[in-house]
Structures are given as structure tokens and as C-alpha cells.
Amino acid sequence: MLILKIAFRNICRNTRKTILLGTLIALGMAFLFFANAVFESADQGVRTSFVNSLTGDVVLASESDTPFSLFGNEIPVIDDYEVIPSIPGYADISESFPSLGYAQSYTPVVSGAAGVEIGDYRGSSAVFGIVPESYFDVCRDIEIVSGNPADISEGGVFLCQSIKNAAEKKLGRALEAGEEVMLSLYSDGSFKIRKGKYAGCHRYINQTAPFDAIILADPTIVRGLIDYTAGNLVAAGSGKSEELAVTDDFDLDTLFAESEDTEKAQDEGFSLDRIESILADTTERDALAQVSSSAWSFVLFKAKDGQERQLKKELSVLARDRHWNVEIKSWRKGAGLSAQMVFALKAAFNVGILFIIIGAVLVIVNALVISVLERSYEIGTMRGIGAGKPFISALFIAESMMLTLTAATIGIIIGAVAAALFSGGIALHNDLLITMFGGDVLRPVVTFKNILLHFAGAALVGALSWIYPVSLAVKIQPVTIMGRG
């Protein structure tokens, strides 16, 4: 208690220095607290936006060395579009979904990208083949502006409102139900075109740039577009072709050891008629070209309230035990780079915070060092009347921690008040900022966790600040001060 009284007296005695240093710490802490309240809002905004509109809480996808999100390859190849691999054995895997204890709902999705053509309008879009009955149960923040979602399953195409408005502006008229929509994609050296019927328009409650270019369509259309055909899926799932194993003791002469000469009648040779008859049989080719109705790119899961982690763990255990060749992704990985921009920005901001903390430590250290030099006689006197090194150390630690924590508390209060003043929302008008922060209105969020983290950060700054000044203080010897006197 004596140490705290002396520390408080010393702080109050050096009023000018205390106010200057305390103000710097308080303002810095207020800025950091308010900025993190804004980023907390951004975290929640981006999460809510993507989870309720695009990804669900958990995403199941085919296992792949290449990172894929719902929008495609996260490391895109410039000259070609890489098709998202389909989930192997989906028909068998999906039988386990109804028994999941932490899943509220789920829906399969076929994902691709396409050029869009409606009359004279040309554009590009992400295209999702969906099952309307379950898709809108998982992605609830999608508002139907016009049309009947059930028509999607009958070859229908739902355009995002921004695409619809752009098309109508180009055409100079309103789009009509049943109007032809052409979707095209160049991939793997081939160009594919599929037709759909305009069935309606949708919009996303949380408007962000990635959502402004999404088309919802009949899964059969999207499967044909990205070549989810039986032949292509068999080839993709067959793995590497078997190769002849050649070893050191392999004898080439034994390769044809069991072969025998055969004679064929002359009338069994090939003729033009026979070749035409062989080529006329397209049964196998047609079968391989059929679109696979069980091919899906992703499955989106909506977890029961607050049980996202349990659902992800449950799916991971199920996939491991039943040897599914799938990957269980978080909503963030499912959304891809479009959702990770805000977290990259926050990481950059945290690096800036680190430099600010280093600067704050240096400022406080400098002030305490000056205080030590100015109080050499006082410290020497205390040492002379019996104060030991632990007492001197405890005194300066108490002073630095008292000053830092008090100023930090004031700064946190100022930051919380500023966040409350802007609780009504900060309007955003830039498309990039809207995308990064998950909406066009930013509301700072004050949480108890943030308060504790900032208070702990202030304590860390105070703890680092006294190390060097204390080492100087305890080196002052009474005899030195007596000699000067």
C-alpha cells in the first residue's frame, strides 16, 4: 500500500508530464478501440452477408489440391476456366445428411461461370444450379423480386436484379417471362452454349459486389455448361491410366509369347458399308454424353443456432469414418477471396497497431527514463535510508502501470462513446468498401471481449515500458548521491 501511495504522489507531483503522456496514451487507445469496433462490425457484417446469402455455415466439396470456392479456382488460370470438380459418390454420401444432429437444413449446388446473352445484351456472371425447394431455406437473405422460384427446375433462369436492370437498359424494354437466355463457357479447349428461359429476378438483402453478378438456374443447364457428363466424370474419376511396369529383368521376347497367327476370310475385311454401320451406332457415345443428374459441386449446410463448429466437426468425423473423398470447408473458405478481403485489411491494420504499440512503449520508456534521471537524489536517498532494490523496482512498476492503465481506461471510454455516437450507422457508397465490410451501412460494435483485449494490451505496454527504466533506477547507489552532495 505504501508503494501505491508514493507512486500516486509522484504521478500527481509531475502534473505536466503526467497529463502529456496520459493524453497520448488515451488518444491512441481511443483510436484503436473505435477502429476495432468498426472491424468487429465488418466481421459480423461479412459473415452474416455470406452465410445467409451464399455459403451457409459449412460447405462440403470434393477433395482437391487446388483451392476452390463457390466462385471457382482461387488461383485462376488466365487463359482458361478450370471447372470445379464434382463431389464423388454424392448419391451415397447424401443419404447420411438427414441424420446429422447439428444441421438445420442443406442444399446441393452446381457452380460455374458463364457469358450471358439476352438479345443484344452481353455480360458475364457466376451461375449456380440449385434446387429451389432447399436452396432458399439455406440462403434466406435472398428476396424474390419477380417470378416463381419453382420454375427454375423447369429450365428456368433467375437473374440478379443488377443484371436484369443492365439487360433492360441495353434492350430498351422490360424482360418477358420465358424469354431466351443464352449461357456460354469456354473451357478445356471447347466452347459450350446452353439455353434457358427467363423465369424471374432476385436480389440480395446485403448488397455487395460479388452478389451483383449471380444467376440462379436449372442444375441441368449448369451441368451441361461445365461438362458434368457421364463420360467426363468417369474419365475424371478413373485416375491415372495403368502403365506397363518395366523392370530390369523384363524380357521383351515374352511380350508376344502367347500370341498365335489367325486367318480371316476375305469377306470379313472392312468395307465402307461396315464402317458406316459401326459409326451409325451412337448408343455408347450418347450415354457418355448424357448429363449426370447426381453431379454437384458443393453442398451448403445451415447449422442450428450457434452450432456451426459442432456441425463442421460432425461432418469431418463422418467423412473420415466413411472414407469420403471430400473436404469440409468453413463459410469463409467457401466464399473465397471475396470474403477474405476484409480479414486481409484487418490483418494489415493489426500490423499498423503493432507499430503504434512499439511507438507507445518507446514514448513511455523515454518519459520514465527522464523521470529516473531527474529523481536520482530521491532514489539515492531512499537507498541510503534502507530501501532495497525490490522496493525501488516495485515503485517504478507501480507508477508506469498506474499511468498506463488509467490512461488506457479513459481511452477505452472515449472509444466506446464514439462508437455509441455512430451506432446509427456510417453510410458507405464505394462498391469496394461495401464488399469489404459486408453492407452499405457500418455500425461500430462494442463487445466485452474487445474491452478486455484492449485493457490487456495496455497492461502489456505498461509492463514492457518499465523494464529499462527500472534497471537504471536500481543501479543508482547511495554513495554516488552523497559524493555529489
HELIX and SHEET records of a PDB file:
HELIX    1   1 LEU A    2  ARG A   13  1                                  12    
HELIX    2   2 THR A   15  PHE A   50  1                                  36    
HELIX    3   3 VAL A   51  THR A   55  3                                   5    
HELIX    4   4 TYR A   90  ILE A   93  1                                   4    
HELIX    5   5 SER A   94  SER A   99  5                                   6    
HELIX    6   6 PRO A  132  VAL A  138  1                                   7    
HELIX    7   7 PRO A  149  GLU A  154  5                                   6    
HELIX    8   8 GLN A  161  LEU A  171  1                                  11    
HELIX    9   9 ALA A  209  ALA A  213  5                                   5    
HELIX   10  10 PRO A  219  LEU A  225  1                                   7    
HELIX   11  11 ALA A  230  GLY A  237  1                                   8    
HELIX   12  12 LEU A  252  PHE A  256  5                                   5    
HELIX   13  13 GLN A  266  GLU A  268  5                                   3    
HELIX   14  14 LEU A  272  ALA A  280  1                                   9    
HELIX   15  15 THR A  283  ALA A  289  1                                   7    
HELIX   16  16 GLU A  308  ASP A  321  1                                  14    
HELIX   17  17 TRP A  331  ALA A  335  1                                   5    
HELIX   18  18 LEU A  337  GLU A  374  1                                  38    
HELIX   19  19 SER A  376  GLY A  384  1                                   9    
HELIX   20  20 LYS A  389  LEU A  421  1                                  33    
HELIX   21  21 ASP A  431  PHE A  437  1                                   7    
HELIX   22  22 PHE A  448  SER A  465  1                                  18    
HELIX   23  23 ILE A  467  ALA A  473  1                                   7    
HELIX   24  24 PRO A  478  ARG A  484  1                                   7    
SHEET    1   A 9 ILE A 142  GLY A 147  0                                        
SHEET    2   A 9 SER A 190  TYR A 204 -1                                        
SHEET    3   A 9 GLY A 156  CYS A 160  1                                        
SHEET    4   A 9 ILE A 214  ALA A 217 -1                                        
SHEET    5   A 9 TYR A 121  ILE A 130  1                                        
SHEET    6   A 9 ALA A 103  ILE A 118 -1                                        
SHEET    7   A 9 PHE A 298  ALA A 303 -1                                        
SHEET    8   A 9 VAL A  58  SER A  62 -1                                        
SHEET    9   A 9 VAL A 326  SER A 330 -1                                        
SHEET    1   B 2 PHE A  68  SER A  69  0                                        
SHEET    2   B 2 GLY A  72  ASN A  73 -1                                        
SHEET    1   C 7 ILE A 142  GLY A 147  0                                        
SHEET    2   C 7 SER A 190  TYR A 204 -1                                        
SHEET    3   C 7 GLY A 156  CYS A 160  1                                        
SHEET    4   C 7 ILE A 214  ALA A 217 -1                                        
SHEET    5   C 7 TYR A 121  ILE A 130  1                                        
SHEET    6   C 7 ALA A 103  ILE A 118 -1                                        
SHEET    7   C 7 GLU A 180  SER A 187 -1                                        
SHEET    1   D 2 ILE A 426  ALA A 427  0                                        
SHEET    2   D 2 VAL A 441  LEU A 442 -1                                        
END                                                                             
